[in-house]
Amino acid sequence: MTAPSPASWRKLAACQGIDPEVFYPASDEDEAWEAKAICAECPVRQACLEHALANREREGVWGGTTERERRRIHRQRRKSA
């Protein structure tokens, strides 16, 4: 049996088939509500977030978080390490 690829979570993501522009709003905080609502129901939200954190995704909503929120998570993790 082969191990699943690290990105196999993408196949299960709630965002499949949704216009990617939803996840790249013009205003990071004010217009991210639609993407965050989709992420809130996603079964692989945590895997998506961890991918974004590990790869330092600078734009868009990943795992239900905006760029600003991911920066905050990075700071908190550094402090607790």
PyMOL commands that set and color helices and strands:
alter all, ss='L'
color gray80, all
select helices_A, chain A and resi 8-12+20-23+33-40+45-54+67-80
alter helices_A, ss='H'
color red, helices_A
deselect
rebuild
show_as cartoon
